[in-house]
Amino acid sequence: MEDRVLTILQKKLEELVYQRIVLADPAQRFTLQEQIRECEEEIAKRTAKRVDEPKETLESDAFKAFRERVRKEFGDHRLSKTKEIKLKQVGKTQGLAEKEVEKIIEQEKSAIEENRRSYRELLEAYIEEGAPEAEVKKSLEEFKEEIGLKDWEVREIYQSVLNLKEDLGKGIFLEMVAIPRGKFMMGSNEYDREKPIHEVIVSPFYMGKYPVTQEQWRAIAQLEKIEIDLDPNISYFKGDKKPVDSVSWDMGVEFCKRLSRLTGKNYRLPSEAEWEYACRAGTTTEYYFGDSLDPSMANYCGNLGGTSLVGRFPPNGFGLYDMHGNVWEWCLDDWHDNYNGCPTDGSAWLNRNNSQEGRKLKSLRGGAWLSDPRDCRSACRTYDDDYPYVGFRPALSFQDSSFPLNLFPSFPSD
């Protein structure tokens, strides 16, 4: 009977720990922590009354071997679905029951998630307390080493803490992703307009998780005008969660100005350098997922007959969606025929007299639903296109946000 009670208590503990991981509400997490503490105390009390066999005799050789195999596969703290399936197959060949196999895998996942949660809580506490920057960095670095977090895990945790979510009213939100500082090689040798390849250092900033959607556009378009009117229903391809299209550069700027007035922050369009850096997310390939494009990765070549819902395709390493295809995206820069003389600090390249028919040409990035793969590459750049294919996503400099400390780690490592 005692063994059965312990089994029930251990199962309850696992469920409580999982609930604490997924809950966002601090008050609920605190309540769960108290329940976890009580459960752990009860398990310890009941376990102390037992005279257990040594662990070595409880676990078979196959069981121990499989546990070590799982830990090895979790060496970089990532476990793809393919790896997980292969591990389960290995467990079965060693004669383990399916439940035993799943339990070992879940135990390893839980241990790693607990370390990530602990780091996140410490980071949030330091930010809230406003501790000195040097002290915080040193402490977090030591804690990272102590619990064995990888650099990419730390960046993900920072992003989860720092990402913004602007309330536009009526249940509509604009999600902004924190992009860390870093340097990258901008451009390519494919076309003259993408030359010369050059190193750019980018300061940390925020960028829209998705292209601005039609429901977000309507929420801002209905606010008081600053310079120009905005048609709330301007898009050719209708759908609340589809990107707004048929947008001119001036309309994108007006949106950012109204958004700034609403939030008290200085929203703007991203620079070309920021856009490409954010799109690549540390990659050097044609696209952020490799050197080839297929319909499972982006909306291009008219495969879907128009724009698609944002977030339909996989995100890049920074958590940004739809950087390839769907709609072209405006950048802040004036158009230049190549990169000769361009800034290398990530800022927009402005103030060039490159007007055509009385208007300045502005830079576009990312390709659209009708574009061929070449125009959807990370390095591809063009200027004013037909408006039915054009949207945008906002950006925000870190110094214009409410983030109190410049703690965000670089990406890639400097």
N, C-alpha and C positions, 0 to 999 in steps of 0.2 A: 504493500500500500504506500509506504514511504517513497519508493522509487517513482510511483505514479504521480504522487503529489509534486515531487521535484520536477518531473517532466512537464507537468501542467504549469508550474511556476516559471520554468525556463522558457516555455513557449510564450507565456504572457510577457516575460521580460523582452523577448525578441520583438514582439508586436509593439510594445511601448517604445522601444528604442527606434523602431522604424517610423512610428507616428511622430516622434520628436524630430526626426530628420526631415520629414516632409512638411511639417507645420511651419508657417511663417510668423504666426502671432506669438510674440514674446511671452505674453501672459499664459497662453495655452502650453507653451514649451516649459515654462516654469512649473506649472501644475503637473505635467508629465514627468518632469525631473524628480519631483517629490515622490510620485508613484514608483518610478524606477528605483529610487533609493530604498523605499520600503520593500520592494520586491527583492532587491539584491540582498538586503539584510535578512529577509526570511529564508532565502535560498542558502545563505551562508550559515544560518543557525541550524537548518535542517541537515545541511551537508556535514557540519561538524559532528553530528551525532552518528554519522555513518563511518564505517571502516571500509573505505573503497579499495578496490584492487588498484595496483599501479596502472597508470594510463597505458603503458606499453602493452599490458595484457588485455586491455579493453579494446584497443584498436588493432585490427589485423594488419599484416604487412602490406596488403593491397590498399587498405584504407590510408595508412600512413604515406605510402608511395604516391597515391593520388592527391593527397593534401599538399605534398611537396610540389607536385606537378602544377597544381592550381596556383600556388604561390609564385612559381617560376613564370607562369603565363601572365601573372599580375605584376611582373617586374617593373613595368613602366606605369602601373596603376591604370591601365586601359585594358578593357576586354571587349573586343568586337563580338558581334553576334556569331560570326563565323568561328572565331576561336572558342566561344562558349559551346557551340554545337560539337566541335571537335573534342573538347574536354569531356563532354558528356558521353561521347562515343568511347573515349579512352577509359572512362570509369566503368562503363558496361563491360568492356573487354577484360577488365580486371576482376569482374565478378561482383561488382558493387551494385546494390539496389539503386533504383532511380532516385528515391528520396534521399539516400545517403549522398549521392553525387550532387544533387541540388543544394543540400544543406551545406556542404563544404564550400561550394561556389558562393553561396549567399553569405556565409560567415566571413569570407575574405572581402566581399564587397562591403559588408557592414563595417568592418574594421577600417577600411580605407575611407569610407564616408564619414565615420566618426572623427577621424583625423582632420578631414576637410572642414567639418562642422566646428571643431574646436578652434581651428585657425581663423575661420570666419568670425566667430564670436569674439576672439581676441582683437582682431582688426577693427570690428565695429566698436568695441569698448574704447580702444585707443582714439579712434576718430571722434567719438562722443566726448571723451575727456579732454581732447585737444592737447595731448601730450607732445613734448618737443619732437620734432621730426627725426633728428639723429637718433634719439633714444628709441623711438618707435621702430625705425628701420633695423637697428641692431637687435632689438628684442625679437622682432618678427623673423629675422634671418636665423637667429639661434633656435627659435621654436620650429621653424620650417625644417631645419636639420635634425632636430630632436625627434620629430614625428615622421620624418622621411617623405615629405612632400616633394613633388617634382616642380620644376620651374613653370611648366604649362598649367599645373594645378593651381599654383599661386596666382597666375594671371587670371585664370577663370574665376577664382574666388574674389579677386579685386573687382573684376567686372560685375559679378553678381551683387556685390555691395554697392558699387558706384553707379551702376546703370540708372538712368533717369526714367521716370514715367510721368509725363505731363497730362494733367486732367483737362480735357478740352470741353467738358460738360456733357450732360445727357449720356453718361456711360461710355464716352469715347475717349480713348487715351492715345498718346503719342509716345512710343518707346524709343529711347535714345541709348545707344550702346557706347560704353566707355572704350576708347581706342588708346592703347598705351603709346608712350613715346618710343621712337626707334629710328632706324635708318634703313634705307633700301636703295636698290638700283632702279631708277625710273626710266621707262622707255624701252625700245627694242631696236633691232637692226632690220625689221621687216619693211618699213616704209620711211621715207625722208621725214615726214611729219612726226615720227616717233624717235628721231635721232637728235643729238647724240645721247647714248645711254649715260646717265650721270647719277652720282650719289646725292640723295636728299635726306636731310635729318628732319624728322617730323615731331613736333611737340604733342603732348597728349591732348585729345579732343573728344567730343561726342559726335556720333553720327546716327542718323535714323536707322533703326533696325530694318525697316522696309521702306520702299518708295512711299511717299505720302499717298494714302488711300483716298477714295472719293468721299467717305464719311468724314475723314479728318479735314479734307479740303472744304466741305460744306460747313463744318463747325467753325472754321476760321473765316471763310468767305462771308459769313453772316455777321461778323463783327464790324465795327465802325471802320470806314475807309481811312487809309492814311495818305496814299498818293493816287492809286488807281482803283477802279472797281474790279471786283472778282465775280465772275459768273459761278454760282454754286453748283450748277449742273453742266459744266463745260465739257465733260468727258464724252468722247464718242462711244467708247465701249463701257456700258453701264454696269455698275456693281459696287456695293458699299465697300467690299474688301478688295476690289481691284484697284490698281494704281490710278491716280488721276492722270489723264492724258490731255493732249491738245493745249498744253500750258506753255506760254512764252516765258522768256527769261525774266522780264519785268513782273509777270504774275508770280513767279517763284519768289522773287525778292519781296514783293508786297506781302505774300503769305508769311515769310520769315519776320517781317516787320510787325505784322499784327500778332504773330505768335510771341514775339519779344515783349510787346506791350502787355499781352495777357499774362505772361509768366514772370516778367521782371528780369529776364535774361536776354543776352544779345545773340539771338539766333541769326543764322546767315546760310548761304549756300556754301558747300565745301570748295576748297581750292582743288585744282587738278591733281596736285601732288598728294593732298590728303585723300582724294578719291581713289587714286591708284594704289596708294599705300594700304588703305583700308580694304580695298578689293583683294589685293594679293595676300594679305594676312600672313606674311612671311614666306610666301611661295615665289618661285621664279619661273613657273611654267606658264603656258599660254592662258590658262584659266586657273582659278584657285583650287580646282580638283584634278588638274592634269593638263596634258597637251592636246586632248581631243574633247569634242563636245557631242553629246547625244541627247535625245528628247527626254531622257530621265533626269537630266541635270539642269535644264533651262528651257525657257520658252523662246524659240527662235525659228527662222525659216518658215514662218506661217504655219507651224505644226498644229497650233491650237486655234487658228483662224481669228486671232485677236489677243488682247491682253488676258492674263490669267490672274487668279487670286494670288495675292502676295503670300509668301511663305510656303508655296506649294512645293518648291524644290529645296534641296539640302543647303544649309548655310555654310559660310566659310569659317575659317579658324577663329575669327573674331565674333562670330554669331550674327553676321549680316546676311540678309536674304536678297535674292534677285539682283545681284550685282552684274550678272550676265543676262542679257535679253530682257524681255517684257516691255520696258520703256527705256528710251534714252534718258539720261539724267543731266540736268544743267549743273555746271560748275561756275564758280565766281569769276574765273579768269576771262580776260579778253583773248580772242583767238590769235595765236602766233603760228607761223608755218612750220616751225621746228623749235628745238629747245636751246638754240644758241642764245646765250645771254640770260637764260631763265634764272629765277631765284632757286637757291638750294636749301632754303630753310622751311620749306613746306607751305609758304605763303602764296597767295594768289598773284598772278602776273597781270598787272593792270596798267591803265593809262597809256595805251598804244592807239594811235590813230589808224584804225583798220576798218573804218566804216565802209559799208557797201550799200548803195542806194539810200544814204542818209542815216544808216543805223550801224551800231557797232556789232561785230560778230562775236559771239560768246561760245565757249567750249562745251562740248557734249561728250559724255562717256557711257560705256556699258552696252550699247546695242539695244535693239528692240525686238518685239515679237516677230517682225517681218525680216529682220537682219540675217545675213549669212554668218557662219561661224567666225569668219575673219573680223567682222565688225563687233563681235561680242568679246574679243580678247581683253585681258586686263590692261594691256598697253594701248589699245586702240583709242584714237581721239579724232573728233571731227568738230564741225561748227554747225550753226543753225540748220536744223533739219525740218521736214514738214511737221507741223505741230501735232497731228494725230498720233505721232509716235513718241512724244516727249513728255516726261514727268520730272520729278526731282526728289531729293531727300534733304532735310536740313542738317546743319552742323552747328556745333557750339564749342568754343574754345574753353579749356579747363579754367582759365582765369576768369571767365565770364559765368562760371557755374558757382554753386554754393559749396563745392568740395573744399574742406578747410586745410587739407594737407597734401603736399605734392609727393605722395607715397607710391604712386603707380609704377611698378617695375617696367623696365624697357622691354621692347620686343622688336627684333631679336635682341639678344644680349649685346650691349655696347662693348 
